Amino acid sequence: MTDLLRKSTGASGKLHDITIASAKGPQSPDWNYVGFGLHKLAAGDRVAEATGDTEVILVLVEGKARISGAGQDWGELGERMSVFERTPPHCLYLPNGSGWEAEATSDCVLAVCTAPGSGGHLAQVIGPAGIVTTPRGKGTNTRYINAIAMEERDVADSLLVTEVFTPDGHWSSYPPHRHDEDDFPRMTYLEETYYHRLNPGTGFGVQRVFTDDLSLDETMAVSDHDVVLVPKGHHPCAAPYGFEMYYLNVMAGPLRKWRFENHPDFDWIAERDA
């Protein structure tokens, strides 16, 4: 068993602190690119961090905060008070070798997405302008995407970040697909984290991570605020009837491009729905 499911550490404060080093436990997979942190703050709480050798995209998942970083005051960011409003988020990109500080001006959830930085991009606000909530899939495979920082937006050195809203009773990240080979343009190697939310929060979702040869094959029940690591393999998930699912994806690898292959046994679904 690998340690792919990461539970939140409490009800407030820093709920997750997944770094390259912390992901490489004795039962954990090789992990070299993606980091993920999560702060759940009450109004008036403050948090500050240095970026070190990583670039950072801060995502205001819920609530509002006044943020300074990379030597600039960015003012109050954030608008949606519940992630399940499905509106585009306010985000902030910060390069490596800088730092940031946030003061919550309401109760808020702040995600910290990190990957190796090379100093190729300047600090900047990302969204909500330019982020359009877009449907993907058909039938009970329909979900809704907020592409925060995918490759079509030249805003980062390594990071690829997106949000997905999955209605109750629907599948997501489906058909099963993988991006675990460094073979561009056929496929790119990208590690990935899934930060999950459920509405109502008492529910659960399901995520499976498996390779073609089933040398890795884990199915996990995910709760509100859980994180799943995807080092390789296919990684579909599903929301049970009565509970809608949100997840925030962070991807990074040697090349900032997203190229994947569907599992051959499921590729007919993509062809049918094209």
N, C-alpha and C positions, 0 to 999 in steps of 0.2 A: 504494500500500500504506500503510495506517495502522499505527501501532505499538500493536496491541492485546495482543500476547503479551509478558508481562514475565517474564524468567527470574530465578531467585534469584541473588543476588550472591556466594554462597559456601556453605560447608558449616556455618558457625556464625556467631553474632553476629546482626546485623541483615540479614536476607535480602531484605527488601523495604522500600521507603520511598516509597510512591506518595502524593503530595500533589496537590492541585488544580493547583499550579504545575508539578510534574514530569510530570503527565499531559498537559500542553499543550505537547508538543514540536512541531517543525516538521512532522512527519508524523502527529501525534496529533489526535484529534477534539476538538471543544469539550467541556470538562469543568469542571464548576462546583460539585460537591457532595460527591463521595465521596473519602475517603482510606483507604489501607490500609497498615499496617506489620506486619512479622513478625520476631520475635526467636526464635532458636534458642539456648537457654542451657544451659550445664552447671551442675550443682549448685554453688551458691556464687556464680555470676555475678549481677551487679546491673545494672539498667538504670533510668533515670529520664527522664521527659519531662514537659514542660508541655503542657497542652491548648490554650493560646492561645484562639483564637476558635472552636474546634471542640469539640463534645461527643465523648466516647470510650466505646466499649464494649470492654473487655478480655475476650478469650476464651481460657481455658486450653485450648488445643487438645489438648495432651498434657502430662502431668506436673503438678508442684505448685510453687507460689511463694508467698512471704509478701509481701503487697501492702499498701502504705499509699497513700492518695490523698484529695484534698479535705479534708485536715486530720484524717483518721481512720486508725486502724490496723485493717485488715480481716482480719488474721491470715492463716493459710495457706489458700489456695484451690487447688482442683484435686483430682481423684480418679482419672480414667482415665489410664492410663499409655500406652495406644495409642489413637489416635483410632478405630481400627476395632473397638474394643469396642462401639461404637454406643450408649454410654450418654450421658445428657444432660450438658452441660458446666457448669462453674462459670464465671461471668462477673461483671464489675463495671462498672457505669455511673458515669461521672464527667462533670460538667458542664463547659462552657467556663469559662475563667478560673480553672482549678485546675491540679493536677499530680498525678503519681503516681510511685511507685518500687516496683520488684519485685526480690526476691532469690529466685532459684531454689533450692528445697529438694530438688529432684531435677532430672535432665535434663528440660527442658520446652520446649514450643513455645507462645509467647504471641502471639496476634494482636491488633492494635490497629486497631479499626474507627472511622473518624472521619467527621463531617459537620458542617455549620454548626450551632452551638448558640445558643440564645437565653436560656439561664438558666431555663428553665421546669420543670426537674426536678432533684431532689436526687440526690446520690450514693447508690447502693444496689447490693447484691448481686442478681444475676439468676441463677436456677437454682442447682442442678439442680431444686429444688422448683418445680413448676408447668410444667416442660417434659416433655412426654410424646412419646416417639418414635412417630411415626404413619405408617402406610403410605399411599402415594398411587399411583394408577395401577393398571393390570392387566397380567398377563402379563409380557412382557419390557420393559414400561414401568413396572414396579413399582420404587419407591424409597422411602426412609424419611426422614422429616423431623423435625428438632428445631427448632421455632419459638422461637428465643431471644428476639427482640424484634420481633415483627410487630405490626401496628396494633392487634390486640385487647389487647395489653399496653401500657398508657400509661406507658412508662418512659423515653421519649426525646423530644426536640424534632423531630429529623429522621431519625434512624437507623432502618432496618429491617434486621434481621440474622437469618439462619437457616442451619442446617446441613442437608446432604443426603447420604445414604449410598446409593450406586447399586451393586447387585450386578453381578458380572461378566457380560458379555454383555447388559446392559440399557441402555436409553436413559433420559435424564433431561432435565429442563427441556423436556419433549416432551409434546404436540405443540408445534412451534415457536410462540412467542408473543412479543409485543413490548409495551413500556410506554414509549413515546417521544413521547407527545403530552400536553400539559397541557390535558386536556378532561374533567375530572371531572364526572359519575360514570362516563362511558364508559371513560375511560383516564386514568392519571396518568403524568407524566413522571418517570422514575426512572433515574438512572445506576446501574450495577451492576458489582461486581467478583466474580470467581470465583477463590477460592484453592483449588487442586487438590492432592489427595493420592492416591496409588496404592498398592495393596497386592497383590503385592509392589511395592516402590518402584522396581524396575528397569523397570516397564512404562510404558505411555503411554495416554492417553485422547484423544478427538477432540472438538473444539468448533468449531461453525460459527457465525459472526455475519453476518447478511445482512438487507438491507432488501427490501421488496416489489418495488422497481424494480431491485434488484441493483446500485445505485450503490455500496453497500458489500456485499462478499461475500468473506469470508475463512474458510478452514477451517484449523485449527491442530492440530497434535499437541502435547498438553500432557503434561509430565513432572511427577514428584513435586515439589511446592513451587512450581510455576508459578502465575502470576496472569494472568487474561484480563480486559481491560476491555471492558465492553459499554456504549457510549455511546448506541446506538440499535439498532433492528432486532431480529430473532428470534435466539435464541441456544441451540439445543439442543446436548447433548453426549452422548457414549456411552462405555461402558467395554468394551474387548475381552474376549472370553472368557479367563478365567484371571486377570483383574486387576479387583479391585473399586475403585471410585472414591468418594472423599469430596470435597465442596467446601463452603466457607464463603462464603455470599453476603452482601455488604454493598450496600444500596440506599439512595438518598436523592434527594430532588428538592424542588420547591416545596411539595408537600403530602405529609404522612406517611400515605399510603394506597397500597395496592397494587391497581391496577386494570389489567387487561391484555386484549389481544385475541389470539386464536389466528390463525395464518396461514390465510386462507380455504381454501386447498387442503388443509389438514390438520384443519380444524375437525370433520369427520365422525368423527375418531378420539375427540375429547373427547365428542362426542354418544354414540358407541357405548359408551364406557367409563363414562358417567355412571351 
